[in-house]
Amino acid sequence: MSTLTHAPQGTAGDGPVVTIDAVAWDDPVAVALRAEAVADLGRRYGGDEDAKEVIDPAGVVVTLLVRVDGVPAGCGSVRDVSGTDDLRGRGTLHPAATGEVKRVYVDPAFRGRGIARQLMAELERSVRRVGFRRLVLETGTAQPEAIGLYTALGFEPIEPYGKFAGEPEQRSYGKRL
């Protein structure tokens, strides 16, 4: 596992230290942060459908854990969806070398500091190193800050996919790496 240290922009080393570590999918801190992410989604969308999603750890390519001055602040993962059914009901498959961004989350106490941008940049670097050429993700209209982040990072709207593809609140995005 690697550790990356990021000094916040515009500081002379006296600001908080942000570290981003690659951890196992089942790392207890990452598990706890993902549980917070799912609870947040439940509050936003009025249900627990996301809590029912089972992610096979064998397909997870990278899970990153962000700490600010040693305090867990966020997490995110990418799983390999290459060649898997995109669940649109048409029998279409995700292309080779495609990763799906999952459970990007920053604790509310740490939002507004650019942590999600740093996390997404490191997720992209991590999957490029293993040969991924495309990322996809799902989010929704009750997460306008996520939509803003992803579009600012160059993700473009794509045809809806996944189990929420028929839901009017669901939005799908993709990006070539």
Phi, psi and omega per residue, in radians:
M1 nan 2.566 -3.092
S2 -1.949 2.762 3.048
T3 -2.162 2.293 3.080
L4 -2.073 2.343 3.130
T5 -1.964 2.295 -3.131
H6 -2.134 2.169 3.000
A7 -1.537 2.351 3.128
P8 -1.010 2.529 -3.135
Q9 -1.081 2.460 3.052
G10 1.435 0.185 3.109
T11 -1.943 2.766 3.131
A12 -1.836 0.653 3.128
G13 1.480 0.030 -3.137
D14 -1.728 -0.022 3.130
G15 -1.551 -3.060 3.134
P16 -1.123 2.624 3.096
V17 -1.759 2.152 3.117
V18 -1.793 2.145 3.053
T19 -2.025 2.522 3.091
I20 -2.194 2.041 -3.098
D21 -2.014 2.417 2.955
A22 -1.353 2.239 -3.132
V23 -2.305 2.929 3.059
A24 -1.239 2.654 3.110
W25 -0.932 -0.662 -3.068
D26 -1.609 0.255 3.049
D27 -0.962 2.242 -3.049
P28 -1.002 -0.624 3.136
V29 -1.231 -0.743 3.097
A30 -1.117 -0.694 3.096
V31 -1.050 -0.770 -3.136
A32 -1.128 -0.727 3.113
L33 -1.160 -0.670 3.084
R34 -1.120 -0.644 3.092
A35 -1.100 -0.695 3.074
E36 -1.118 -0.686 3.120
A37 -1.079 -0.791 -3.138
V38 -1.128 -0.695 3.105
A39 -1.105 -0.709 3.108
D40 -1.084 -0.754 3.107
L41 -1.092 -0.692 3.101
G42 -1.056 -0.727 3.114
R43 -1.167 -0.709 -3.094
R44 -1.216 -0.681 -3.019
Y45 -1.855 -0.049 3.067
G46 1.257 0.661 3.125
G47 -2.986 -3.116 -3.106
D48 -2.159 0.492 -3.125
E49 -1.041 -0.654 3.142
D50 -1.153 -0.524 3.133
A51 -1.167 -0.373 -3.113
K52 -1.485 -0.193 -3.115
E53 -1.236 2.270 3.093
V54 -1.857 2.147 3.119
I55 -1.904 2.139 3.126
D56 -1.275 2.018 -3.124
P57 -1.000 -0.457 -3.132
A58 -1.131 -0.433 -3.137
G59 -1.574 -0.118 -3.114
V60 -1.386 2.131 -3.093
V61 -1.484 -0.687 -3.128
V62 -2.672 2.462 2.954
T63 -2.232 2.241 -3.140
L64 -2.009 2.485 3.122
L65 -2.099 2.222 3.135
V66 -1.809 2.326 3.028
R67 -2.183 2.521 3.028
V68 -2.025 2.028 -3.057
D69 0.888 0.681 3.081
G70 1.495 -0.127 -3.109
V71 -1.635 2.232 3.103
P72 -0.990 2.231 -3.067
A73 -2.166 -0.379 -3.105
G74 -3.094 3.018 -3.138
C75 -2.759 2.937 3.056
G76 -3.006 2.719 -3.116
S77 -2.441 2.856 2.969
V78 -2.313 2.296 3.052
R79 -1.998 2.647 3.129
D80 -1.385 2.091 3.070
V81 -2.014 0.226 3.135
S82 -0.938 2.221 3.062
G83 1.280 0.088 3.129
T84 -1.623 2.736 3.113
D85 -1.059 2.314 3.140
D86 -1.490 0.078 3.027
L87 1.104 0.431 3.076
R88 -1.506 -0.038 -3.135
G89 1.407 0.220 -3.110
R90 -1.986 0.020 -3.131
G91 1.313 0.302 3.126
T92 -1.536 2.651 -3.084
L93 -2.032 2.651 2.996
H94 -1.185 2.457 3.125
P95 -1.118 2.837 3.059
A96 -1.012 2.671 3.087
A97 1.074 0.652 3.114
T98 -1.941 2.258 3.058
G99 -1.979 2.599 3.081
E100 -1.939 2.183 3.096
V101 -1.287 2.247 -3.096
K102 -2.271 2.428 2.938
R103 0.930 0.776 2.985
V104 -1.249 2.176 -3.051
Y105 -2.603 2.379 3.003
V106 -2.171 2.238 3.113
D107 -0.972 2.403 -3.107
P108 -0.912 -0.555 -3.136
A109 -1.160 -0.284 -3.067
F110 -2.013 0.102 -3.111
R111 -1.279 2.749 3.114
G112 1.417 0.231 -3.120
R113 -2.000 0.101 -3.131
G114 1.460 0.173 -3.092
I115 -1.150 -0.737 -3.137
A116 -1.089 -0.661 3.094
R117 -1.100 -0.786 3.130
Q118 -1.100 -0.740 3.138
L119 -1.086 -0.832 -3.139
M120 -1.111 -0.686 3.118
A121 -1.084 -0.722 3.141
E122 -1.254 -0.617 3.046
L123 -1.046 -0.786 3.125
E124 -1.078 -0.806 3.119
R125 -1.038 -0.730 -3.103
S126 -1.090 -0.776 -3.084
V127 -1.383 -0.459 3.022
R128 -1.086 -0.705 -3.117
R129 -1.073 -0.476 3.130
V130 -1.739 0.165 2.990
G131 1.696 0.149 3.099
F132 -1.223 2.512 -3.137
R133 -2.061 -0.103 -3.080
R134 -2.650 2.504 2.992
L135 -2.130 2.526 3.021
V136 -2.253 2.806 3.069
L137 -2.813 2.796 3.049
E138 -2.080 2.498 3.000
T139 -2.593 -2.899 -3.102
G140 -2.624 2.958 -3.062
T141 -1.153 -0.345 3.086
A142 -1.428 0.100 3.113
Q143 -2.187 1.072 -3.068
P144 -1.073 -0.541 3.121
E145 -1.175 -0.592 3.089
A146 -1.196 -0.783 3.117
I147 -1.034 -0.768 3.110
G148 -1.068 -0.751 3.124
L149 -1.085 -0.910 -3.056
Y150 -1.098 -0.722 3.129
T151 -1.194 -0.635 3.089
A152 -1.118 -0.487 -3.138
L153 -1.550 0.101 3.064
G154 1.666 0.100 3.044
F155 -1.299 2.437 -3.133
E156 -2.060 2.596 3.103
P157 -1.006 2.410 3.066
I158 -2.221 2.992 3.100
E159 -1.049 2.370 -3.135
P160 -0.969 2.481 3.094
Y161 -2.465 3.006 3.063
G162 1.497 -3.131 -3.022
K163 -1.196 -0.320 3.124
F164 -1.753 0.220 -3.035
A165 -0.988 -0.522 -3.132
G166 -1.565 -0.042 -3.101
E167 -1.440 2.336 -3.115
P168 -1.136 -0.387 -3.135
E169 -1.475 -0.248 -3.046
Q170 -1.352 2.460 3.033
R171 -2.301 2.407 3.124
S172 -2.046 2.487 -3.127
Y173 -2.380 2.696 3.095
G174 -2.479 2.777 3.124
K175 -2.632 2.293 3.006
R176 -1.403 2.401 -3.131
L177 -1.724 nan nan
